[in-house]
């Protein structure tokens, strides 16, 4: 009964006993006795009408407290939780005069640091006027991460007050992201972020083809994020970000296999056909979500479709100065270059603001000429406008 598993089971009364006299095992099974007790926030995290004074303490005698603060860009980087050496040392009560999320640990010289405790505080009087800005929250992998430095400056260049936030993890599926708050990049403590940042106008999920999750799985976990957002932002618009296949277009969604098999898709023979099959998969996810989702009907951002049209135009020689789609738009066959991310941001802009970006937005540092940028803007707008599930045609 005294197997090696007993060595680290957290019970100081159990032990490991080898089957023979030559077997040896050394372990320190101290459990919580070697760690400081987690910090306690007072008043507790929640929503308050006016600024409040916060006290953070630990039941452990003489424990030190370190915190990191969020603000309007909560936990924008990895490593945002404090450590023994990183973070603001808290020795007295302090005034909290704006909405934020706090992450706190306790420790002593003799005890290991406690687990981080995260608390979200929403100060109503400092939220600002939601009517003066559009706030978005994006959940996905590296293809969503690609929007990080493009969408907000693009919108702002046209005079649109966009406030962009994200929770991303390279290669991660939606279910993984849901089950791993605090990991990855951006607004990683997403439950607290969705509270503090409310009201959020738009929330996006990006079902990742690389993990080949079933339609039901993609729908279930996307809806979990949507439902959580609606707790504090009941009028939020939910979106699915439709991506594209890699250069070989041999993935299951392109070929109608694996998770896409129930859709009876015709296997793609061109990259553009692969994009179309990806979109059909996302449409099936949308249909599944909308069967049980109580918010506004979910819409789709057809970025892959715009890229497919762009490839057709480049291949036909109708984009002056661009001759190789893969070299210019997606150098590694999946992730986008600056030019490619510019196109993706244009499609997001068209869907969010339901207007053409033509002549309104900056070229930014995409590397495009004004003539090339005009073609990209036209393709993005026509794609969003003509795709029924983008909601653009129903804007009025």
C-alpha positions as CSV (number, residue, x, y, z in Angstrom):
1,X,0.0,0.0,0.0
2,X,2.9,2.3,0.6
3,X,3.7,3.0,-3.1
4,X,6.0,5.7,-4.3
5,X,2.9,7.8,-5.1
6,X,2.5,8.3,-1.3
7,X,5.7,10.3,-1.2
8,X,4.0,13.4,-2.7
9,X,0.4,12.9,-1.9
10,X,0.2,15.9,0.4
11,X,-0.4,13.8,3.5
12,X,2.4,13.9,6.1
13,X,1.1,10.7,7.7
14,X,1.8,8.5,4.7
15,X,5.1,7.3,3.4
16,X,6.8,5.3,0.6
17,X,8.1,1.8,1.4
18,X,10.2,0.0,-1.3
19,X,9.6,-3.6,-2.1
20,X,13.2,-4.5,-1.5
21,X,15.8,-3.4,1.0
22,X,17.9,-1.8,-1.8
23,X,15.1,0.6,-2.9
24,X,15.5,4.2,-1.5
25,X,13.5,7.3,-1.8
26,X,13.9,10.8,-0.3
27,X,11.1,13.3,-0.3
28,X,10.0,16.3,1.7
29,X,6.2,16.1,1.9
30,X,5.5,19.4,3.5
31,X,2.6,20.6,1.5
32,X,1.0,23.9,2.5
33,X,3.2,24.1,5.6
34,X,6.1,25.3,3.4
35,X,4.1,28.0,1.7
36,X,2.7,31.4,2.8
37,X,-1.0,31.6,3.0
38,X,-2.7,33.4,0.0
39,X,-3.4,37.1,0.2
40,X,-6.9,38.4,1.1
41,X,-8.4,41.5,-0.5
42,X,-10.5,43.9,1.5
43,X,-13.0,45.0,0.5
44,X,-13.5,42.0,-1.7
45,X,-13.2,42.3,-5.5
46,X,-16.3,43.5,-7.2
47,X,-18.1,46.6,-8.6
48,X,-18.1,49.8,-6.7
49,X,-19.6,53.2,-7.5
50,X,-16.6,55.3,-6.4
51,X,-12.9,54.9,-5.8
52,X,-12.1,52.7,-2.8
53,X,-9.2,52.0,-0.4
54,X,-7.8,48.5,-0.7
55,X,-6.1,46.5,2.0
56,X,-4.2,43.3,1.1
57,X,-3.0,41.0,3.8
58,X,-2.0,37.4,4.5
59,X,-2.9,35.1,7.4
60,X,0.8,34.2,7.5
61,X,2.5,36.3,10.2
62,X,5.0,38.9,8.9
63,X,4.3,38.0,5.3
64,X,5.3,40.4,2.5
65,X,2.8,41.2,-0.2
66,X,3.6,42.0,-3.9
67,X,1.1,42.9,-6.5
68,X,0.9,43.7,-10.2
69,X,-1.8,46.0,-11.5
70,X,-3.9,45.8,-14.7
71,X,-5.6,49.0,-15.8
72,X,-7.2,49.3,-19.2
73,X,-4.6,46.9,-20.6
74,X,-4.8,44.1,-18.1
75,X,-1.8,41.8,-17.9
76,X,-0.7,42.6,-21.4
77,X,2.4,40.3,-21.2
78,X,3.3,36.9,-19.8
79,X,4.8,36.8,-16.4
80,X,2.3,39.4,-15.2
81,X,1.7,37.7,-11.9
82,X,4.1,38.9,-9.2
83,X,7.0,36.9,-7.9
84,X,9.3,37.3,-4.8
85,X,11.4,39.7,-6.9
86,X,8.8,41.2,-9.3
87,X,5.9,43.5,-8.5
88,X,5.0,46.4,-6.3
89,X,5.5,45.8,-2.6
90,X,2.4,46.6,-0.6
91,X,2.9,47.7,3.0
92,X,-0.2,49.8,3.6
93,X,-3.7,50.4,2.3
94,X,-3.9,52.2,-1.0
95,X,-6.4,54.1,-3.1
96,X,-7.9,52.4,-6.1
97,X,-9.3,55.1,-8.3
98,X,-9.9,53.2,-11.6
99,X,-11.1,49.8,-12.8
100,X,-8.3,47.3,-12.7
101,X,-7.4,43.7,-11.9
102,X,-4.9,43.1,-9.1
103,X,-2.7,40.0,-8.8
104,X,-1.1,39.4,-5.4
105,X,1.2,36.9,-3.7
106,X,2.4,36.5,-0.1
107,X,5.8,35.2,1.0
108,X,8.4,35.3,3.8
109,X,12.1,34.7,4.0
110,X,11.4,31.2,5.3
111,X,8.3,30.2,3.3
112,X,7.7,29.8,-0.4
113,X,5.4,32.3,-2.2
114,X,1.7,31.6,-2.2
115,X,-0.2,31.0,-5.3
116,X,-1.2,34.3,-7.0
117,X,-4.7,35.6,-6.2
118,X,-6.4,37.7,-8.8
119,X,-9.1,40.2,-8.0
120,X,-11.1,42.4,-10.4
121,X,-12.3,45.8,-9.3
122,X,-14.7,47.8,-11.4
123,X,-15.0,51.5,-10.4
124,X,-18.2,52.7,-12.2
125,X,-17.4,56.4,-11.9
126,X,-14.1,56.1,-13.8
127,X,-15.3,53.8,-16.7
128,X,-15.8,56.6,-19.2
129,X,-18.6,56.9,-21.7
130,X,-19.1,53.6,-23.6
131,X,-20.8,55.6,-26.4
132,X,-17.4,57.3,-27.3
133,X,-15.5,54.1,-28.0
134,X,-15.7,50.6,-29.4
135,X,-14.0,47.9,-27.2
136,X,-13.1,44.5,-28.6
137,X,-11.8,41.3,-27.0
138,X,-10.1,38.7,-29.2
139,X,-9.4,35.1,-28.2
140,X,-7.3,32.8,-30.3
141,X,-3.8,31.7,-31.3
142,X,-1.0,33.3,-33.3
143,X,-3.3,34.3,-36.2
144,X,-5.3,36.4,-33.7
145,X,-2.1,37.6,-32.2
146,X,-1.2,39.0,-35.6
147,X,-4.0,41.6,-35.2
148,X,-2.3,43.0,-32.1
149,X,-0.4,45.9,-33.8
150,X,-2.7,46.5,-36.7
151,X,-6.4,46.7,-35.9
152,X,-6.4,49.4,-33.3
153,X,-4.0,51.9,-35.2
154,X,-5.9,51.2,-38.4
155,X,-9.2,52.1,-36.9
156,X,-7.8,55.1,-35.1
157,X,-6.3,56.4,-38.4
158,X,-9.9,56.6,-39.7
159,X,-11.1,58.4,-36.6
160,X,-12.7,55.3,-35.0
161,X,-12.0,55.1,-31.3
162,X,-11.2,51.4,-31.0
163,X,-10.0,49.9,-27.8
164,X,-8.4,46.5,-28.6
165,X,-7.8,43.7,-26.1
166,X,-6.8,40.0,-26.6
167,X,-6.0,36.7,-25.0
168,X,-3.9,34.5,-27.2
169,X,-1.7,31.5,-27.0
170,X,0.3,30.2,-30.0
171,X,-1.1,26.9,-31.3
172,X,-3.9,26.8,-28.8
173,X,-7.5,25.7,-29.4
174,X,-10.4,27.5,-27.9
175,X,-11.0,24.8,-25.3
176,X,-7.4,25.0,-24.1
177,X,-7.6,28.8,-23.8
178,X,-10.8,28.5,-21.7
179,X,-9.2,26.0,-19.4
180,X,-5.9,27.9,-18.9
181,X,-6.6,31.5,-17.7
182,X,-3.4,33.3,-16.8
183,X,-1.4,31.6,-19.6
184,X,-0.4,32.9,-23.0
185,X,-0.3,36.6,-23.9
186,X,-2.4,39.7,-23.6
187,X,-5.3,39.9,-21.2
188,X,-4.6,36.5,-19.9
189,X,-6.8,36.5,-16.7
190,X,-9.8,36.7,-19.0
191,X,-12.5,36.2,-16.4
192,X,-11.3,39.3,-14.6
193,X,-10.6,41.2,-17.8
194,X,-14.1,40.6,-19.2
195,X,-15.5,42.1,-15.9
196,X,-13.2,45.1,-15.7
197,X,-13.4,46.0,-19.3
198,X,-17.1,45.9,-19.5
199,X,-19.0,47.0,-21.4
200,X,-17.3,45.2,-24.2
201,X,-18.8,45.8,-27.6
202,X,-17.4,42.8,-29.6
203,X,-15.9,39.5,-28.6
204,X,-14.1,37.2,-31.1
205,X,-13.0,33.6,-31.0
206,X,-10.8,31.9,-33.6
207,X,-11.4,28.1,-33.9
208,X,-8.0,26.7,-34.9
209,X,-7.9,24.2,-37.7
210,X,-4.6,22.8,-36.6
211,X,-6.1,21.0,-33.6
212,X,-9.0,19.5,-35.6
213,X,-11.5,19.9,-32.8
214,X,-15.1,18.8,-33.6
215,X,-17.7,21.3,-34.5
216,X,-19.5,20.7,-31.2
217,X,-16.3,21.4,-29.2
218,X,-15.5,24.6,-31.1
219,X,-19.1,25.7,-30.5
220,X,-19.2,24.8,-26.9
221,X,-16.1,26.6,-25.9
222,X,-16.7,29.6,-28.0
223,X,-20.1,30.0,-26.4
224,X,-18.5,29.7,-22.9
225,X,-16.5,32.8,-23.7
226,X,-19.5,34.6,-25.2
227,X,-21.7,33.7,-22.2
228,X,-19.0,34.9,-19.7
229,X,-18.7,38.2,-21.6
230,X,-22.5,38.7,-21.5
231,X,-22.5,38.6,-17.7
232,X,-21.1,42.1,-17.6
233,X,-21.7,43.1,-21.3
234,X,-25.2,41.8,-22.1
235,X,-25.3,43.6,-25.5
236,X,-21.9,42.3,-26.7
237,X,-21.7,41.1,-30.3
238,X,-20.1,37.7,-30.7
239,X,-18.0,36.8,-33.7
240,X,-16.1,33.8,-35.2
241,X,-12.8,34.6,-36.9
242,X,-12.7,32.5,-40.1
243,X,-9.1,31.7,-41.0
244,X,-7.5,29.9,-43.9
245,X,-5.5,26.7,-44.6
246,X,-1.8,26.4,-44.8
247,X,-0.1,26.5,-48.2
248,X,-0.5,22.7,-48.8
249,X,-4.3,22.9,-48.0
250,X,-4.0,19.2,-46.8
251,X,-5.6,19.8,-43.4
252,X,-8.9,18.0,-42.6
253,X,-11.1,21.1,-42.9
254,X,-9.8,21.7,-46.5
255,X,-10.2,18.1,-47.4
256,X,-13.5,17.4,-45.7
257,X,-12.0,14.8,-43.3
258,X,-11.7,14.4,-39.5
259,X,-13.8,17.0,-37.7
260,X,-15.1,18.3,-41.1
261,X,-16.3,14.8,-42.3
262,X,-19.9,15.3,-41.1
263,X,-20.3,18.3,-43.5
264,X,-19.7,16.1,-46.6
265,X,-17.4,18.7,-48.2
266,X,-15.9,18.3,-51.6
267,X,-12.1,17.9,-51.1
268,X,-10.3,21.1,-52.1
269,X,-8.1,21.0,-55.2
270,X,-6.9,24.6,-54.9
271,X,-6.0,26.7,-51.9
272,X,-9.0,29.0,-52.6
273,X,-11.3,25.9,-52.4
274,X,-9.6,25.1,-49.1
275,X,-10.5,28.5,-47.8
276,X,-14.1,28.0,-48.8
277,X,-14.2,24.7,-46.9
278,X,-12.8,26.3,-43.8
279,X,-15.5,28.9,-44.0
280,X,-18.2,26.2,-44.3
281,X,-16.8,24.6,-41.1
282,X,-17.0,27.9,-39.3
283,X,-20.5,28.4,-40.5
284,X,-21.4,25.0,-39.0
285,X,-19.8,26.2,-35.7
286,X,-21.9,29.4,-35.8
287,X,-25.1,27.4,-36.5
288,X,-24.4,25.1,-33.5
289,X,-23.7,28.1,-31.2
290,X,-26.8,29.9,-32.2
291,X,-29.0,27.0,-31.3
292,X,-28.5,27.6,-27.6
293,X,-26.9,31.0,-27.3
294,X,-29.1,33.7,-25.9
295,X,-27.2,36.7,-27.1
296,X,-27.2,38.4,-30.5
297,X,-26.8,35.9,-33.4
298,X,-23.1,35.2,-33.9
299,X,-21.5,36.7,-36.9
300,X,-18.4,35.7,-38.9
301,X,-15.3,37.8,-40.0
302,X,-14.4,36.3,-43.4
303,X,-10.7,37.1,-43.5
304,X,-9.8,33.8,-45.3
305,X,-12.2,34.7,-48.1
306,X,-10.6,38.1,-48.6
307,X,-7.2,36.5,-48.7
308,X,-8.5,34.0,-51.3
309,X,-9.7,36.8,-53.5
310,X,-6.4,38.6,-53.1
311,X,-4.5,35.5,-54.2
312,X,-6.6,35.2,-57.3
313,X,-5.9,38.9,-58.1
314,X,-2.2,38.6,-57.5
315,X,-2.0,35.4,-59.6
316,X,-3.8,37.1,-62.4
317,X,-1.4,40.1,-62.3
318,X,-4.0,42.6,-61.2
319,X,-2.1,43.9,-58.2
320,X,0.8,46.0,-59.6
321,X,4.1,45.2,-58.0
322,X,2.9,42.0,-56.3
323,X,3.6,38.8,-58.1
324,X,4.0,36.1,-55.5
325,X,1.2,35.7,-53.0
326,X,3.1,33.5,-50.7
327,X,6.2,35.6,-50.5
328,X,4.3,38.9,-50.2
329,X,1.3,37.8,-48.0
330,X,2.2,34.6,-46.1
331,X,5.9,33.9,-46.1
332,X,5.7,30.7,-44.0
333,X,2.6,29.4,-45.7
334,X,0.2,30.2,-42.9
335,X,1.1,33.2,-40.8
336,X,0.7,36.6,-42.4
337,X,3.3,39.2,-43.3
338,X,2.8,42.9,-42.7
339,X,0.9,43.1,-46.0
340,X,-1.2,40.1,-45.0
341,X,-2.0,41.4,-41.6
342,X,-3.0,44.7,-43.1
343,X,-5.6,42.9,-45.2
344,X,-6.9,41.0,-42.2
345,X,-7.2,44.2,-40.2
346,X,-9.1,45.8,-43.1
347,X,-11.7,43.0,-43.0
348,X,-12.1,43.3,-39.3
349,X,-12.5,47.1,-39.8
350,X,-15.2,46.6,-42.4
351,X,-17.1,44.2,-40.2
352,X,-16.8,46.2,-37.0
353,X,-17.7,49.6,-38.4
354,X,-19.8,48.4,-41.4
355,X,-18.2,50.9,-43.7
356,X,-15.7,50.8,-46.4
357,X,-12.1,51.5,-45.4
358,X,-11.4,52.9,-48.8
359,X,-9.8,56.3,-48.6
360,X,-10.3,56.4,-44.8
361,X,-7.6,54.4,-43.3
362,X,-3.8,54.7,-43.2
363,X,-1.4,52.4,-45.0
364,X,0.5,52.2,-41.7
365,X,3.8,50.4,-42.1
366,X,2.4,47.6,-44.3
367,X,4.9,48.3,-47.0
368,X,2.2,48.7,-49.6
369,X,2.1,51.5,-52.1
370,X,-1.0,53.7,-52.2
371,X,-2.2,51.9,-55.3
372,X,-1.8,48.5,-53.7
373,X,-3.4,49.6,-50.5
374,X,-6.4,50.9,-52.4
375,X,-6.8,47.4,-54.0
376,X,-6.5,45.7,-50.6
377,X,-9.1,48.1,-49.2
378,X,-11.5,47.4,-52.0
379,X,-11.2,43.6,-51.7
380,X,-11.7,43.8,-47.9
381,X,-14.8,45.9,-48.2
382,X,-16.4,43.9,-51.0
383,X,-15.7,40.6,-49.1
384,X,-17.3,41.8,-45.9
385,X,-20.2,43.6,-47.7
386,X,-21.1,40.6,-49.9
387,X,-20.8,37.9,-47.2
388,X,-24.3,37.6,-45.6
389,X,-23.0,36.3,-42.2
390,X,-20.8,39.4,-41.6
391,X,-23.8,41.4,-40.7
392,X,-22.7,44.3,-42.9
393,X,-25.7,44.3,-45.2
394,X,-28.0,44.3,-42.2
395,X,-26.3,47.3,-40.6
396,X,-29.1,49.7,-41.4
